[in-house]
Amino acid sequence: MENNFSKFFKGLTSFTIIILVIGTLLFLTVFREQFMIVFPFVLIFYYASTLILHKYMLRITRNDVSKFSFKFMMLSFLKMFIYIVFGVLYIVFDEENAVNFLIVYLLLYVSYAVYEVKSVMKLINDSKV
């Protein structure tokens, strides 16, 4: 389990750094007018929540693999609900940048969701072997 988490941690950290560099470059050049000071904080939010959820999923697979699908779906639903609440609260407090925020927020959501699903699928495939 620790080896799986260590791999995921390193991979997610690299993935987040790449997104940070690309996002920073885009905000400093092409999307200079749409720059959002909240971008690094949203990135940290996604990074931390993905890391915490993955750690918990590794515990689930260690304890009871038969309930993994149900618990994974419930955790994903809970995480999505938290993301929605966070997004709505930000929009309520900063209506002026709502469209830019939503575009960045949804791009990050999809990016991290794809990364997480790929990692979970690899974890499941590795545990079957």
Helices and strands as residue ranges (DSSP letters): H 2-28, G 32-34, H 39-63, G 65-67, H 68-93, G 95-97, H 98-128
